Amino acid sequence: MYQTVEIGYHPKAGDMAAAIEHAANELAAQGHRVVPFSVTGSAKAIVLAERESDDACTGKDIHHEY
């Protein structure tokens, strides 16, 4: 199972890195593993994460913007 998280506008690399780290930690707490992704040209990113099975699903989705 895959889940995506949109990282909002962060034109500074340090801010973008902190937002991605925050999202990745939340995804890891839900049993996901972040897989390679890229930052878009609009200073946004879409983080992709996978989980081996639905058994670890907490039912929580990450929809807030970082």
Secondary structure, 3 states (H helix, E strand, C coil): CEEEEEECCCCCHHHHHHHHHHHHHHHHHCCCEEECCCECCCCCEEEEEECCCHHHCCCCCCCCCC
